[in-house]
Amino acid sequence: MIQFQQVSKTYPNGVQALKNVSLKVDQGEFVAIIGLSGAGKSTLIKLVNKMIESTDGTLLVNDQNVSILKGKNLRSFRRKIGMVFQSFNLINRTSVINNVLAARAADMNFFRTLFGLYSKEDKLQALESLHKVGILEKAYIRADQLSGGQQQRVALARTLSQNPSIILADEPVASLDPITANQIMKDFEKINKEENITILVNMHHVDLALKYANRVIGINNGEIVYDGPSEKITEDLLKKIYGRELTDEDIMFKDK
């Protein structure tokens, strides 16, 4: 469970990215966070695993107070929270399976990590993760030989190898074409349903958020202006979230 209690975030330059945000996300929910660039979407996501720290309020994740976590305790906490980024963050000059196995490095000593001495169990888990996202046959191909969509699937498989209870995804399909973007979102949907993993995904494109997420959180200028079922989103609510009429860029994947 993720619980924000009157959480605010002000950056050193004085920008208040979040203002007294309170919300609760139960285990197994698939939540899309929508709003304009700069509305506070990425800030909200990054607070959950303490990539950034809140200014005020309390944030609880699986009954742990995130603000007090440091050092070894913080590293242990983060192992159960997967991150997927727009930029994939792969090591291009090594194989797909080695990229997935990298998720296990945090649990290994320096010597084993340095020489890539992964256990049989780690390797089997990496292959299983690749199977879950449909690219098992690419396991021994170099990562830089894959398409953008395939690389994002590798990033998702790497996250699955952590055995996370939560996956945070920051604009995971923003750089992909419409068909590939839908395929990746279907992967998230499948993982959410089959693994009961909580997914928080920061989305720019409204139609994908409404199509795949069960719940939508709309943020405008650091404040939550909508939090509810995706099927109850109306044009008037979207205007409230975005503060304007939506453009073609906002819904570029519509009807794809």
N, C-alpha and C positions, 0 to 999 in steps of 0.2 A: 504494500500500500504506500502511496505517496500522498503526503498531506502538507499543503502550504497553509500557514497560519499568519495572516497579515504580513506577508513577505514583501519587502521593497528592495530595490537595487538602484543605487546611484553611483555612476562611474566617476572617476577622479576629475573628469572634465565638467562635471556638474549635471550631466544628462541623467534624468531619472527614468530608467528603462522599465521598471515595474513599480506599481504603486499599490501597496496594501492588498496584495493578491491572496485570496483564500480559496482553496479548492482541494478536493480529495479524489484520487484516482485509485480504484480498487484493483486487486490483482486480476490480470486477464483482460483488462479493457484495452480497446484500440482507439486511441484518441488522436485526432488531428488538431493542430493549433494553426489558426489562420489569421491573417491580417497583413497590413502593408509592411514593406521593408522599414525597419526601425521601430515597429510597433512594440517590440519586446518578446517576440517569439523565440529567437535564439537564446536570449537571456534566460527565459523560463526553463528551456531544455537544459542549458549548461549548469544551472543551479543544482539540478537534481543529483549530479555526481560530483559536485563541487569543482567543476572546471573554473567557475568563478564563485565568489562568496557573496552572500546576501548582505545588505546593509542593515536591515531591520527584520524582525519577525522570526518565526520558527519554521524550519523545514524538516519534516520527519519522513524517512524512507525505510520501510520495513522496521518501524519502531526505533530507528536510530536517528538521533539528532545530528544532522549533517554538519552543522556549523561547528561542532566541537571535535570532529574527526580530524586526526593528524597522523602523519607518519605511517607506521605499519598498519594501524587501524583503518586509515583512509585507503591505503592500497588494497587491503583485504575487502573493504566495502565496494570498491570500484570493480573488482573482479566479477561481481554479480550484476553489473550494469554494462551492457554492451552499447557501443557508439557506432553509428553509421553516418558518414559525412558525404557531402556532395562530391568531394574530390577523391574518393575511394581510399587514398592513403595506403597504396600497396607498394611493395618492393618490386619494381618492374623487372629487374634482372635475375630474379629467381623464379622458381616454379610456383604454380598455383597452390599446391599442397604445402609448400614451405611458408607461403603467406598465411595460410589457415593455421598452421602449426604455431606460428608466432604468438597466437593467443595463449598458448600454454607456457610461454617463456617465463611469465611472472611466478609460476609455481616450481621452476627449476633452479638449480644452483648455477653459478656463473660458468663453471667448466662445461656442464652439459649444454647450456645455452650457446656458448662460444662455438662448440663443435657440432651443434645440431643433433645431439644425442637424445632424440625423442623416444619414448617408450612405444611399444606395440599398441598399447591402449590409446595413446595420444594419436597415433597415426590412423587407427581405425575410426576414432571419433572424428578426425578431420575429414576422412573419406565419407563418413556418414553425413556430416554437415554439408559437404558438397553435393551429396545425393539429394538432400532435402531441398536444395535450391536448383536442382536440375542440371548441374554441370560436372558431374562426377567424371565424365570422359575427358575433361580438361585438366585433370589433377596434375599431370606431369608436363604441362605446357608452360612456357614462360608467361608471366602475367602480362607483359607488354605486347603479347601477340593476340590478346583478347579484345573484343569490342568493349565499348563503354558499359553496356548493359551487363556483359559477362563479368567485367571487373567489379561492378557493383554487387553482383551475386557472390563473388569471391569475398568481398568485404563483409557481406551478410553472413556467409558461411564461417568466416573467421570469428565473427561475433557469437554465432551459435556455439562454437567450440569452447567458449567461456562458460557454458551452461548458465546463461543469465536468467534472472527472473524479470528483468526490465531491459528493453531496448529503446534507446534514444536515437532518433534519426533526424538530422538537421539538413533539410532540403535534399533528400536522397535522390530525387529524380529530376532536379532542376536542369541538369546538363544533358538529359537524355531526350531522344525523340519520342513522340506520343505513343507509338506501339510498344517500345521498350519500357517506357515509364509505366504503362499499365501492367506489363509483365512483372516488373519489380514490385509494384504495389500488390499484385496478386500473391507474390512470395511472402510479403509482410502479412497479408491477410491469412494465408495458409499457416504460417508459423504461429500467429496469434491464436488461431482456432485449435490447432493440433497440439501445440506445446503449452498453451495457457500462459504465454509470456506477455506481460504488459508492454504495449507499444505506444510511445509518445512520438509523433512525427510532426515536425515543423514543415508546413506546406505553403507554397506560394500560390499554386493553382487550385482554385476552389473546387472545380468539378471532380478532381481526383480525391480531394479530402471528403467530399460528400459521397462519392461512390464507394469508398473502401472503409472509411472509419465509421464506427458505431456512434461515436460521440465527437462533437466539435466544440472547441474553445476558441472564441473569437476575441482578439485583443486589439484595442485601439488606444494608442498613446499610453501604453503601460498599464491599462486597466482592462479587466475582463468585462466585455459587454454582452457576451453570449456564452452560455455553457449548457449544452443539452444535446439531445439526439440529432444526428445529421439530417434525418428525414423531416425535421421540423424547421429547418432553415428556410426562410423566405427571402424574397428580393429586398423587402424592407429591412430585415435583419442584416443582410449583407451590406446594405447602404450604411447601417449603423456601425458595423464592424470596420468598413473601409472608409467611411466618411465621404463617400462619393459613389457615383455609378461605376459598376465594374467595366473594365476595358477588355478588349479581345486578348490582351496579354495575360490578364488575370484568369481567363477561362480558355486558354489556347488549346487545351486538350479536349474541349467539349465535342461530344458525339464521336470520338475516336474509339 
